Amino acid sequence: MPKSPFSWVPTLYFTEGLPYFIVNTISVVMLKDLGISNGRLAMMTSLLALPWLFKPLWSPIVDTIKSKRWWIIATQMTIALTVAAIALTLSEHSTFTITLVLFSLTAFASATHDISADGYYMIALNERDQSAYIGIRSTFYRIAMVFGQGVLIFIAGFIEKYAKNTAVSWKITLVLTAAIMASLAFYHSNFLPKAEGAANANAESRPKLLSNFIKAFISFFTKPGCLTAITFMLLYRFPEALLMKMLYPFFSDPKSSGGLGLGKEAYGLICGSAGVAALLFGGILGGFYISRHGLRKSMPLMALSLTLPCIVYPFLALVQPESLWLIGFCIAFDQFGYGFGFTAYTVYMMKFSDGPLKTSHYAICTGFMALSAIIPGAIAGYLQEICGYTGFFLLAALSCAATLAVSRLAVKPWE
């Protein structure tokens, strides 16, 4: 009996989202808790995102060796094992080399899972079902975002209160996470339909796939306006990319060091729950707005929406308020603006990618999107150590000029 897509689409995209936030958010919080300096922290955790930048390079392997269903289950089990290994090797006296290697393996497996899951979705569902379930897949990816950025961090903070040991709290949290990933892998091994065979791996398809891969890269970089598009993709969200890596350090550092002196529970509640909800609401509203007014007319307002809320961070650094309600409002305000303004970035990538090779071109665009977070994130910690939190946040606010400049450069009369 054919399995309903509802039996696997929600869990597949929850599983796609969860390891991404393990690598890109939990790693930051955990390593900061265990004493890594802000400069090293931001640099090392930014480099963990490299597999998402380079994943188009090994996507032909996923397309030609084994089935995508096989890759989904294999990568999910790999993620479960690497997260469990992080938990088992973690201690307050670690050098963190092994931890970073294991996080890198998790990132590689997660990026490979993205390729296989998205490809499987298009193979296992007809066009009508693909459209029907697009909202469900997005919703469950966002639920994973709340779970990874909010719930798991809150759990770690809650356990630490009773265990009185940071490493132990993270060990328990990561073992729980690994168990969830293993359970999902087992579930998918039983509920993912066998919609394809391993016949994808025939030798005749490989040269053609490689040829198309090279053709896609050449045609992307010879597209009219390519340099402008790359500049836009790298700089449009530069201020927010600078801020992302320093948000938890700012929350957790004591007031004497310029931080807010708050714990993981407050961070999980404010940033992982209220902040994510505001981000999602801003994104939904941005989608409605841009569909009604078009990219060209929407871009100025969206660029302002993405940049102006950055002023909340210099305010928080200067005032260092006690009220969680005020801090929560400031974070939600910033995240709503970012969600609304980021819609223009997504639509821009779609429009620039349009054409015969739009799927491949969009994948390359997402690589530049990853790079746009890696570069600012890698330098953010060192800038904060030089400037302090107030100076760093003022510098991030000033960098909003880059967003406003490229938003004026990039808009073309596509419509």
N, C-alpha and C positions, 0 to 999 in steps of 0.2 A: 504493500500500500504506500503510495507516494506521501512523503512527509511534507506538512505545511511549512512554507517559508517562515512562519511565525515561530516554529519550533527551533530555528537555528539563526535567523538573521539578528534578533536582539542579542543573543549570547555571543555571536561571532564578533559583533562590533563593540560590545562591552570588552571583550577579550582583546580587540585591537587597540582600544584606548588605554586600558589599564597599564600595560608595560611601558607605554610612552610616558605616562605620568610618574611611574616608578623611577625611570631613568632621569627624567628632566625636572622633577619636583622633589620626590622623596630623597634622591641622592643629595640635593642641596641641603635640605633640612637635616638629614642624618649626619652628613659630614661636618656641617657647622656645629651641631650638637657635640660632636666628638673632637672639636678643637681645631679644625682646619682654619687657617687665616682666610680673610675675605678675598685676598688677591689670588691665592692658590685655589680656593674653592670655586670662584667664578671661572677661572681658566680651565680647571680640570673638568668641571661639570659641563661647560660649554662644548669642550671637545668630545664629550660623550654623544653629542647630537650628530657627529659626522656621518654615521651610517644612514641617516635620513637624507643627508646631502648627496651621498654617493649611491643610494640604492638603485637609481636607473642603470648603473653600470653592471649590476649582476641580475637585473630583472630577466634578461634572456635565459639565464640558467634555470630560473624558476619556471619559465615558459616552456622549456624543452626537456627538462629532466624530471621524471616522475609526474604525478598529477598535483594540481593545486590543493586538492583535499589532503594529499599526503604531506605537502609542505605546511599546511595549516596545523595539522596535528603534531608534526615533528617540531615545529618552532614553538608551539605552545608548551610542549613537554620540556624543550630546551630552556625556555624562560622559567618554568617552574623549578627546574634543577639549578639554574644559575642563581635565582633569588634565594633558594634554600641554602646554596653554598655561601652566599654573602652572609646570611644569618649565622651559619656555622663557623665561619672564619672571623667574624667580627669581634673586636674587643676594644676597650678604651685605650689600650696600649698598641694597637695595630699601626703599622707603617702606612696602611691603606693602599699599598701597591696591588695586593691581591684583590682587595675590594674594588678598585678601579678597573682591573682587568675583567672581573666578573660582571661589573656594570656594563663594560664595553661589549662583552659577549651577549648580555641581555639586550643591549641596544641593537646589535647586529641581527639577533634573532627577531626582535620586534619589527625592525624595518623590513626584513624578509617576509614576516607574517603579513605586513601591510600589502606587499606586492601580491602575495598569494590570495589573501582574503578578498581584495578588490577584484582580482581577476576571476576568482571563483564566483563571486556575486554576479558578474556579467555572464558567466557560462551557465550557472545553475538556474537562473531566472530568465524568463522571456522579457521583452521590452516593457510589456504592460506591468508585470510584477516588479521589475526594476524601479519603475516610476512609483508604483504603489507603496513600496517598502523603503523608499529613500528617506522619508521622514522618520521611520522607525529606526533605521540604522543610525541616522544622525542623533536621534534622541538618546539611544543607548551608548553611543560614543561619549555623549555629554554626561550621561550618568556615571560612566567610568571616570570622567574628569572630576566630578564631585567626589566620587569614592576615593580616587587616588590623591587628590589635592586637599580634600577635607577630612573624610572619615578616617582613613588610615593614619594621617598625621594626628588627628584628635585621639585615636586609640593609643598611639605611641605616647602621647602626652599623659593620658589617663593612667596607663600602666606605669609610667615613670614616677608618678605620684606615690604609688604603693611600693614599687620595687626599689625606689631610691637609687636607681642605677640606669644611666642613659643607654649603655650598650645592651643591657638585658631587655629594656623596653623595645629597642629596635629589633633585637633578635626575635622576640615573640611576635612583633608586628610583621616581620618579613617571613617568618615561618607560616603565619596565617595567610599572608599573600601568596606564598608558594603553594599552599594547600588549595587555595581558590583557583589558581592557574592550573594545577594538576587536575582538579575536579572538572574544570571547563574542558580541558583536553580530552578527558575520559568521556565526557558528555558528547563532545563533537565527534569522537570516534564512533559513536553509536547513532547520532542524529543527523550528521551531515550527509545528504544524499550523495550517492556515487554518480555524479553528473558527468563525469569524464573518465577517460582511461589514461593509463600511462603511455598511451600511444603518442602523446605529445612529443615524446623524446626521440622520434625517428630522425635518422641522420639527415634526411633530405630537408627537414624544416630548419635546421640550424644555420646553414649558410644564408638562407633567405632572411631569417630573423636578424642575423648579424648585419646583413646588408641594409635592412630597413632601419636598424638601430643607428648605423653610421649616417644613413641618409637623413634621419630625423635630426641628428645633431648638426649636420652641415646646413640643412634648410633652416633650422632655428637661428643659427648665428649669421645667416645671410638675409634674414627677414628685414624689410625696411623698418627703421626705427628700433632695431635690436639694442643698440647701445643706450638709447633713452630708456627703453623698457627695463634693461638690467639695472640702470641707475635708480629708476623708480623702485624696483623690487628690493634693492639693497638698502635704500635710505628712507622709504616711506614710514616704516615703523621703527626707525632708529631710536627715538627717545624711549619708547616702551621696552624695546629690547635691552637697552642699558639698565632700565629699572628692574626688570624681571629677576635677575640673579641676586640683587641686593635687597629684595623685599623681605625675605625671611631673616637675613642677618640684621636688618634694621629693626624688625620686630623683636628679635631675641637679645640683641646686645643691650647691656645696661644703660640707663640714662646718663651715667657718668661718661660713657663712650659715645654718646649722641643718639643711642637707640631708644626704643620704646619700653624695653624691659618686660616684654610679655613672653608667655610660654607657647608651646606647641598647640595647646588646646585653643587658645585665643586665635592663633594664626589659622588653624584648621577651620574654626568657626567663621572667622571674618573673611579670610582670603579664599579658603577652599569651598565655602558654602555660599555666603552672602555675595562675595566677589564674583564667583562663578555664575551665580544666578543673574547678577546684574550684567555680566559679560554676555550671557546667552540672550537675555532680553534685549540688550542693545543690538546684538547681531540680527535677531528676528526683526526688530523695528527697522534696522538698516536695510535689510532685504526688501521689506515692503516699500521703503522710501525710494530706493534706487530703482526698483521695478516700475515705480510710478513716474519718476522724473528722469531716469536714464543716468548713465555714468557722467556724461559731460556736465550736466547741470548739478549733479549731486556732489561732485568731487570737492568744491570749495568748502561746503558745510561739513563733509566727512573728514577732511583734513583738519579743520578746526576742532571737530569733535574728538579726534584722536590726540590732538596736541594740548588744547587748553586745560583739560583736567589734570595734566602733569603738575600743575601748580599746587596740588594738594600735598605733595611730598615735601617741598621746602617748608610749607606751613606746618606739617606734622613734625619735621625735624627741628624747627625753631621753637614750637610751642610745647612739644612732647606731652600731649594731653593724657589725662588719666582715664577719661571716659571712653569705654569700648564702643558706645553708641556713636560718638563723634568720629572715632577712628574708622569704625565700620562704614559710616556714611561717606567718609572721604574715599575709602578704598572702593566702595560700590560706585561712587560717582565717576572715579577714574576708569573702572572696568566697564561701566556702561558706555562711556565715551569711546573707549578702545574698541568694544564690540561693534558699536555703531559705525565708527570710522573705518574699521578693518574690512567691512563689507566691500568698500571701494577697491581694496587690494585684491580680493578674491575675484571680483567681476573684471577688473583690469587684466588679471592673468588669463581668465577665460577668453576675453576678447582678443588679447594678443596671440593666444594659442589657436584661435579659430583658423580652420583650413583643413587640407587633406590629412595632415598628420597631427591633428589637434590633441589626441590622447598623449602622444609622445612629447609634444611641445609643452603640454600642461605639466607633465611629469618633470620636465627640465625646469619649468617655472617654480615648481614646488622645491626643487633643489636650491634655487636662488632664495626662496623664502626661508629655507633652513639656514642658509649662509647669512641671511640678514639678521638672524638671531645669534648665530655663533660668534661672529666678529665683535659686535658690541658687548655681548655677554662675557667674552674672554678677557676684555680689558676693564670691565666694570669694577671688579674687585680692587684692582690696583689703583684705579682712579679714586675710588672711595677711600682707600688707605692714605692717599696723598692729600685729598681735599676734605676729608671728614664727611659725615652724612649731609650736613647742610650744604656744603660746597658742591658735593657730588650731585645732589638733587637740583641745585641751581644750574649746574652744567647740563644736566639732562633736560631741564626746561629750556635752556638756550638752544639746545640741539633741535628743538621743535622747528627752528627756522629751516632745517634741511627738509623736513616733511612738507612744509608749506611750499618750499621752492620746487621740489620734484613733483608735487601735485599740480603745479601750474605748467611745468614742462611736459608732463606725460600725457595730459588729456588730448585726445585726437577726435576729430569729428567722425567717429565710427558709425554713429547712429543716423 
